[in-house]
Amino acid sequence: MMKEFHRAIFFTKAPLGGYYRYKDKFQVFPCNMENMPTSKVQRHHPNILEFWTTEDEIINNSVEFEELQELADKTATIITKQDKIFALLTAFTNNLFFKYTEISGSWGIPLLTDEPGEEANEWSSIWCMNMYHFPDLPRQFKIENFTDPVVPEIKRIPHLEFYTNQPNLDAETQKNIVLPETIDFLFDSYYSLEPEIAFYIDAACSYTVSAIELHYSKKTLSLLSSFTSLETMVNLENKDFKPEKCETCGQLRFSVARKFREYLLKYIGDSPANKKKFNNYYSIRSKIVHTGRQLKTELLFADVPAEEKQSELLTRIGILQLGKLAITNWLLINTKKES
């Protein structure tokens, strides 16, 4: 079936620093188009995603005007596929791969120079649209195959070290992005899944993306998103579980806490220290969900001792990374079983 190749602009908060190509399905690399806008002080680094679609991937997107149906279907197909790639890359790595989705606009002050001085006092806000565009962009977006990147491949790190040894999480904005050594296998595993199973993985990845998006702004919601990602994987593992009935009251016994702990012991590591840690994590989750308690550092200028701030930060990072490992280790282990 004929492939139609596409390009899309996306952003990272740290430099991509190289290219990554997954077989013949897609590739990403830093944007280096002719006449593209650049800034020395940019905090969103523009990159390019190249991928393809075929007719059998078409998503039907009903619209009011029949003459727009073909365009609507094509647009829905392209956006859905690229968004899935961004979600998987974000869940499998330690950086956010994103595009601008809110394009209705906002007030902003254009940075007319990379080193503004007192002249900036004379600037005024204007209404801005969240778009990366320049006149020559449409021409350079037309491709008939994957292009040959002129940058090296992105560096790869051993799997466990990648997720546990000081993950970047976009905190170091000048440090090049790296990938886990297992990245190809993770995509192999994902694309081999039956739709019913992929549904769980997609949901878990989506919650992980939300956790990363909210990591520095809505800390409690970010943590809850991490827990929800974990619980989605627990539900996948126990999708055929049939709960017993309580002999006294007749209600079903789901043992949510036990399943949560057992999943992590199986896919992360079984040890007394881990068991204690996972029980503590579940206790944190329960306090937030059942009491409405927020993290002490939720407010930007929270009056919290430095040690407690650091402790909550490490806890949030630990649970976020645990959620990623819960997804990636499940993919690695269960694909090995089937092969």
C-alpha positions in Angstrom: 0.0 0.0 0.0 1.3 3.4 -0.9 2.8 5.5 1.9 2.3 9.2 2.2 5.1 10.9 4.1 4.6 13.8 6.5 6.7 16.2 8.5 5.6 17.8 11.8 7.2 20.4 14.1 7.5 19.4 17.7 9.4 20.7 20.7 11.7 19.6 23.5 12.8 21.6 26.5 16.3 20.3 26.2 18.3 20.0 22.9 17.6 16.8 21.0 21.2 16.8 20.0 20.9 14.1 17.4 18.5 11.9 15.5 16.5 8.7 16.3 15.0 6.6 13.7 12.7 3.6 14.5 13.0 1.2 11.6 11.0 2.5 8.6 8.2 3.9 10.8 9.4 7.3 11.9 12.4 9.5 12.8 13.1 12.6 14.8 15.9 15.1 14.5 16.6 18.8 15.3 15.0 21.3 13.0 17.5 22.9 10.7 15.4 24.3 7.9 16.3 27.2 5.7 15.3 30.6 6.9 13.8 29.2 10.1 13.4 31.5 13.1 15.9 30.9 15.9 16.7 32.5 19.3 19.7 32.1 21.6 17.3 32.3 24.6 14.7 29.9 23.4 13.3 27.4 25.9 11.5 25.3 23.4 13.8 23.7 20.9 12.1 23.0 17.5 12.5 19.5 16.0 11.1 17.5 13.1 9.1 14.3 13.1 9.0 12.4 9.9 6.4 9.6 9.5 4.0 8.2 7.0 0.3 7.1 6.8 -1.5 4.8 4.5 -5.1 4.5 3.4 -5.9 1.7 5.8 -5.1 3.9 8.7 -7.8 6.5 7.9 -9.8 7.7 10.9 -13.3 8.7 10.1 -14.0 12.1 11.6 -17.6 13.2 10.9 -18.0 16.8 10.0 -21.0 19.0 9.2 -20.0 19.8 5.6 -19.6 16.8 3.3 -17.1 18.6 1.0 -14.7 18.8 4.0 -15.0 15.1 5.0 -11.9 13.9 3.1 -9.7 16.7 4.6 -11.1 16.1 8.1 -10.4 12.3 7.9 -6.9 12.9 6.6 -6.2 15.5 9.3 -7.5 13.3 12.1 -5.3 10.4 10.8 -2.1 12.4 10.7 -2.6 14.1 14.1 -3.6 10.9 15.8 -0.5 9.1 14.6 1.9 11.8 15.4 0.4 12.4 18.8 0.8 8.7 19.6 4.5 8.8 18.7 5.0 11.9 20.9 3.3 10.1 23.8 5.4 7.0 23.5 8.6 8.9 23.2 7.7 10.9 26.3 6.8 7.8 28.3 9.8 5.9 27.2 12.3 8.7 27.9 13.1 11.4 30.5 12.0 14.4 28.5 8.7 15.9 27.2 8.1 15.6 23.4 5.3 18.1 22.7 3.6 20.3 20.2 1.5 23.4 20.7 -2.1 22.4 21.0 -3.6 25.7 22.4 -3.5 28.0 19.4 -6.3 30.4 20.3 -3.6 32.8 21.5 -2.3 34.8 24.5 -0.9 38.1 25.3 2.9 38.3 24.9 5.9 40.5 24.3 8.0 39.5 21.2 11.7 39.3 22.1 13.0 41.6 19.4 16.6 40.9 20.3 18.4 38.0 22.1 20.0 40.5 24.6 17.3 43.1 25.4 18.5 46.1 27.5 16.7 49.2 28.6 15.0 49.3 25.2 12.7 46.5 26.4 11.0 49.0 28.6 9.5 50.5 25.5 8.1 47.3 24.2 4.3 46.5 24.4 2.4 43.3 24.6 0.6 42.1 21.4 -1.8 39.2 20.9 0.2 36.1 19.9 -0.8 32.7 18.4 1.1 29.7 19.7 2.6 28.6 16.3 6.0 28.0 14.9 5.8 29.3 11.4 7.7 31.1 8.7 7.0 31.8 5.0 9.3 29.1 3.6 8.0 26.3 6.0 5.2 24.8 3.7 7.7 24.2 0.9 10.2 22.4 3.1 7.5 20.2 4.6 6.9 18.4 1.4 8.8 15.1 1.4 8.5 11.8 -0.5 10.7 9.7 1.8 12.7 10.0 5.0 15.5 12.5 4.8 19.1 11.8 5.8 19.9 13.6 9.0 23.2 15.4 9.1 23.6 14.9 12.9 24.7 11.8 14.8 22.4 9.4 16.5 21.2 10.3 20.0 23.3 8.7 22.7 21.9 5.7 24.5 22.1 4.7 28.2 21.7 1.3 29.9 18.0 0.7 30.7 17.9 0.7 34.5 20.5 3.4 34.8 18.6 5.6 32.3 15.4 5.7 34.5 17.0 5.7 38.0 20.3 7.6 37.8 19.5 11.3 38.0 17.0 11.5 35.1 17.0 14.9 33.4 13.2 15.5 33.3 14.0 18.8 31.5 15.6 20.3 34.6 18.9 20.8 32.7 17.8 22.7 29.7 21.2 22.7 28.0 21.9 19.0 28.4 21.3 16.9 25.3 18.6 14.4 25.4 19.6 10.7 25.7 17.6 7.5 25.2 17.5 4.1 26.9 19.4 1.3 25.1 16.1 -0.6 25.0 14.2 2.1 23.0 14.0 0.0 19.8 12.8 -3.1 21.7 10.2 -1.0 23.5 8.7 0.2 20.2 9.0 -3.4 18.8 7.0 -4.6 21.7 4.4 -1.8 21.6 3.7 -2.3 17.9 3.3 -6.0 18.3 0.5 -5.7 20.8 -3.1 -6.6 20.2 -5.4 -3.6 20.2 -7.0 -4.6 23.5 -3.6 -4.6 25.3 -2.4 -1.5 23.4 -5.4 0.4 24.8 -4.0 -0.1 28.4 -0.5 1.0 27.3 -1.8 4.0 25.5 -3.8 5.1 28.6 -0.8 4.5 31.0 1.5 6.5 28.6 -1.1 9.3 28.5 -1.2 9.6 32.3 2.6 9.6 32.4 2.7 12.4 29.8 0.2 14.4 32.0 2.5 13.8 35.1 5.5 15.2 33.2 3.5 18.2 31.8 2.3 19.1 35.3 5.6 18.2 37.1 6.7 21.7 37.8 3.3 23.5 38.0 0.6 21.3 39.5 2.6 19.0 41.8 -0.3 17.1 43.4 -2.1 16.5 40.1 1.2 15.4 38.6 1.7 12.8 41.4 -1.9 11.6 41.0 -1.3 11.2 37.2 1.8 9.1 38.0 -0.2 6.9 40.3 -3.0 6.5 37.8 -0.5 5.4 35.2 0.8 2.8 37.6 -2.7 1.6 38.4 -3.6 1.3 34.7 -0.7 -1.1 34.4 -1.9 -3.0 37.5 -5.3 -3.3 35.9 -3.7 -4.6 32.7 -1.9 -7.3 34.7 -5.1 -8.2 36.5 -7.6 -7.8 33.6 -8.7 -11.4 34.0 -8.9 -11.2 37.8 -12.1 -12.4 39.4 -12.6 -11.0 42.9 -13.9 -13.1 45.8 -16.9 -12.3 47.8 -16.6 -11.4 51.5 -18.3 -14.2 53.5 -19.6 -11.7 56.0 -21.0 -8.8 53.9 -21.1 -10.3 50.4 -19.2 -7.4 48.9 -16.4 -8.1 46.3 -12.8 -8.1 47.5 -10.5 -6.3 45.1 -7.4 -5.9 47.3 -6.3 -2.9 45.4 -3.3 -2.2 47.6 -2.0 -5.8 47.5 -2.3 -5.9 43.7 -0.5 -2.5 43.5 2.4 -3.8 45.6 2.6 -7.2 43.9 2.8 -5.7 40.5 5.7 -3.5 41.5 7.5 -6.3 43.3 7.2 -8.4 40.1 8.2 -5.8 37.5 10.5 -3.5 39.5 12.2 -5.8 42.0 11.2 -8.0 44.9 13.0 -7.1 48.2 12.1 -6.1 51.7 13.3 -2.6 51.1 11.1 -2.3 47.9 8.1 -3.8 49.7 8.4 -1.1 52.4 8.9 1.6 49.8 5.9 0.5 47.7 3.6 0.3 50.8 4.7 3.9 51.7 3.9 5.1 48.1 0.5 3.6 48.2 -0.1 5.2 51.6 0.7 8.6 50.0 -1.7 7.9 47.2 -4.5 7.0 49.6 -4.1 10.1 51.7 -4.4 12.3 48.6 -7.3 10.5 47.0 -9.4 9.9 50.2 -8.7 13.1 52.2 -8.1 15.7 49.5 -4.7 16.4 51.0 -2.3 18.3 48.8 1.5 18.1 48.8 3.1 20.6 51.1 5.0 22.2 48.2 1.9 22.6 46.0 2.1 26.4 46.3 4.8 28.2 44.4 6.1 30.0 47.6 5.2 27.3 50.1 6.6 27.9 53.6 8.2 24.5 53.8 11.7 23.6 55.2 14.2 22.9 52.5 14.6 19.3 53.6 10.8 18.6 53.2 10.9 20.3 49.8 13.7 18.0 48.7 12.0 15.0 50.1 8.7 15.7 48.3 10.6 16.3 45.1 12.5 13.0 45.3 9.2 11.2 46.1 7.5 12.7 43.1 10.4 11.9 40.8 10.6 8.4 42.3 6.9 7.6 41.6 7.1 9.2 38.1 10.1 7.0 37.2 8.4 4.0 38.8 5.5 4.6 36.5 7.8 4.6 33.4 9.5 1.4 34.6 6.1 -0.2 35.2 5.3 0.4 31.5 8.7 -0.4 30.0 9.5 -3.4 32.1 6.0 -4.9 31.3 6.7 -4.5 27.6 10.2 -6.0 27.9 9.2 -9.0 30.0 5.9 -9.9 28.3 7.3 -9.6 24.8 10.1 -11.9 25.8 7.6 -14.4 27.0 5.8 -14.4 23.7 8.9 -14.6 21.6 
